[in-house]
Amino acid sequence: MTERKAALLVLGAGAWGTAIGSRLSSHSSVNVRLWSRSERLAKLINESRFNQEYLPELLLSENLTASSNLSELVSWLKNEPDDTIKCLLLAIPSKGFFQICSKLQQFNLENLIFVSLCKGVVFLEGKNYFPSEIIKQYFPKNEVCILSGPSFANEVARGLPFAISCSSDDLNLARKLSIVLNREGMRVYAISDNIGVEVSGAMKNVLAIASGVCDGLSLGLNARASLITRGMAETVRLGVALGAEKDTFLGLAGAGDLFLTTTGELSRNRKVGKEIASGGRLEEVLSNLGQVAEGVSNAPKLLALGRALKVSLPITREVCLLLDKKKDAREALNSLLKREPSDE
């Protein structure tokens, strides 16, 4: 069978966008270009093969081309051969997600597949939405997929093996894209549960902050495992209330990403929790981090969703109180321990 060619435009030259772009561009059947807001950063990537701001120590693929000219990049993607699968990969933090969708409306993007790589919640016009819902609002005629799973950008860029989920409301589309994206050392599994995948991706960042607090207080592995498990219960409750399938939370986008982000040393959100528990001020912690920690901005959005649906999210609530400086780390922990006993 002839291998299907693909053209991918990755929007966002942060760590994750750069890493996945570099990894996918290493294959001859996939043509990848990377859009950066910064002309300077795009030029540095092309000239040095390094993203000095987000992945400074990792050599990028020679086949990855970066540019800050969005119009030229969209024209390139649209003009690829008709038998090519053409995708826009949105590796944009939740805070700027609707802005990039709005910016893209100036172009005719008919027949292009949108792929969200964002793990967060988007606040727009007084309501909270998941990224795929925002895409559908702006581009109702386009097909939408979501890539999510245990995938630290640093390891992806280094070429280390990993597996990830590709979700779409149309399972056949998810399967088609999974075949295109599958590479040596990169396994892609198709699924059809956008809500479950996106709830998992957003919640795991909040729970990683809580896990970091647990580690920062030196409470031990038993406490951390208990916290992660109860955090997964929160995620499932919220997801099911929104219409997700329970099995999704046992998969790569659910348990896989949760375990990685709540225990891995490369987790930015876990680091935020550890630093706060050690007495760090949130503003300074985020400034020193130099990158986005989605759990910080998404915790209150997820708590608001839970309250609207009458879903109990006690760990998420305590994380919000901690981030709002209404409690310190030990006070937040004690609140969880003093809750009334209940069935599991």
URDA-V868866 format. One record per residue. N is the residue number from 1. RES is the residue in one small letter. NEAR is the number of other C-alpha atoms within 8 Angstrom. Layout:
[[N RES NEAR] [N RES NEAR]]
//
This chain:
[[1 m 2] [2 t 3] [3 e 5] [4 r 9] [5 k 10] [6 a 12] [7 a 13] [8 l 13] [9 l 14] [10 v 15] [11 l 13] [12 g 13] [13 a 13] [14 g 9] [15 a 10] [16 w 10] [17 g 15] [18 t 13] [19 a 13] [20 i 11] [21 g 13] [22 s 14] [23 r 11] [24 l 11] [25 s 13] [26 s 11] [27 h 7] [28 s 6] [29 s 8] [30 v 12] [31 n 10] [32 v 15] [33 r 13] [34 l 16] [35 w 16] [36 s 13] [37 r 7] [38 s 7] [39 e 9] [40 r 6] [41 l 11] [42 a 13] [43 k 10] [44 l 12] [45 i 13] [46 n 11] [47 e 6] [48 s 6] [49 r 11] [50 f 13] [51 n 13] [52 q 10] [53 e 7] [54 y 8] [55 l 10] [56 p 8] [57 e 6] [58 l 10] [59 l 6] [60 l 11] [61 s 10] [62 e 7] [63 n 9] [64 l 14] [65 t 10] [66 a 12] [67 s 13] [68 s 10] [69 n 7] [70 l 8] [71 s 7] [72 e 7] [73 l 12] [74 v 10] [75 s 8] [76 w 8] [77 l 11] [78 k 9] [79 n 6] [80 e 9] [81 p 5] [82 d 5] [83 d 6] [84 t 10] [85 i 9] [86 k 13] [87 c 12] [88 l 12] [89 l 12] [90 l 13] [91 a 14] [92 i 12] [93 p 11] [94 s 13] [95 k 7] [96 g 8] [97 f 11] [98 f 11] [99 q 7] [100 i 9] [101 c 11] [102 s 9] [103 k 7] [104 l 7] [105 q 9] [106 q 6] [107 f 7] [108 n 5] [109 l 6] [110 e 6] [111 n 7] [112 l 11] [113 i 11] [114 f 13] [115 v 12] [116 s 13] [117 l 11] [118 c 10] [119 k 12] [120 g 15] [121 v 13] [122 v 13] [123 f 10] [124 l 8] [125 e 4] [126 g 5] [127 k 6] [128 n 10] [129 y 10] [130 f 12] [131 p 15] [132 s 11] [133 e 8] [134 i 12] [135 i 12] [136 k 11] [137 q 7] [138 y 9] [139 f 8] [140 p 7] [141 k 6] [142 n 11] [143 e 8] [144 v 13] [145 c 16] [146 i 14] [147 l 11] [148 s 16] [149 g 13] [150 p 14] [151 s 11] [152 f 9] [153 a 10] [154 n 10] [155 e 9] [156 v 14] [157 a 14] [158 r 7] [159 g 8] [160 l 8] [161 p 8] [162 f 10] [163 a 12] [164 i 15] [165 s 14] [166 c 16] [167 s 15] [168 s 14] [169 d 9] [170 d 7] [171 l 11] [172 n 6] [173 l 9] [174 a 15] [175 r 12] [176 k 8] [177 l 9] [178 s 12] [179 i 8] [180 v 9] [181 l 9] [182 n 9] [183 r 8] [184 e 6] [185 g 8] [186 m 11] [187 r 10] [188 v 12] [189 y 10] [190 a 11] [191 i 11] [192 s 10] [193 d 12] [194 n 13] [195 i 11] [196 g 16] [197 v 15] [198 e 13] [199 v 12] [200 s 15] [201 g 15] [202 a 14] [203 m 13] [204 k 13] [205 n 16] [206 v 16] [207 l 15] [208 a 17] [209 i 17] [210 a 13] [211 s 16] [212 g 17] [213 v 15] [214 c 15] [215 d 11] [216 g 13] [217 l 10] [218 s 6] [219 l 10] [220 g 8] [221 l 6] [222 n 7] [223 a 9] [224 r 12] [225 a 8] [226 s 8] [227 l 10] [228 i 13] [229 t 8] [230 r 8] [231 g 10] [232 m 11] [233 a 8] [234 e 12] [235 t 12] [236 v 10] [237 r 10] [238 l 11] [239 g 15] [240 v 11] [241 a 9] [242 l 7] [243 g 8] [244 a 12] [245 e 10] [246 k 10] [247 d 6] [248 t 12] [249 f 16] [250 l 9] [251 g 9] [252 l 14] [253 a 17] [254 g 15] [255 a 11] [256 g 12] [257 d 16] [258 l 17] [259 f 10] [260 l 10] [261 t 15] [262 t 16] [263 t 10] [264 g 9] [265 e 6] [266 l 6] [267 s 13] [268 r 10] [269 n 16] [270 r 19] [271 k 11] [272 v 14] [273 g 16] [274 k 16] [275 e 14] [276 i 14] [277 a 14] [278 s 8] [279 g 6] [280 g 9] [281 r 8] [282 l 9] [283 e 6] [284 e 8] [285 v 12] [286 l 12] [287 s 7] [288 n 6] [289 l 8] [290 g 6] [291 q 7] [292 v 8] [293 a 11] [294 e 14] [295 g 16] [296 v 9] [297 s 8] [298 n 12] [299 a 14] [300 p 10] [301 k 11] [302 l 11] [303 l 11] [304 a 8] [305 l 9] [306 g 12] [307 r 9] [308 a 7] [309 l 7] [310 k 6] [311 v 10] [312 s 8] [313 l 9] [314 p 8] [315 i 11] [316 t 13] [317 r 11] [318 e 12] [319 v 13] [320 c 10] [321 l 11] [322 l 12] [323 l 9] [324 d 7] [325 k 7] [326 k 7] [327 k 10] [328 d 9] [329 a 10] [330 r 8] [331 e 8] [332 a 13] [333 l 9] [334 n 8] [335 s 9] [336 l 10] [337 l 6] [338 k 6] [339 r 6] [340 e 4] [341 p 4] [342 s 4] [343 d 3] [344 e 2]]
//
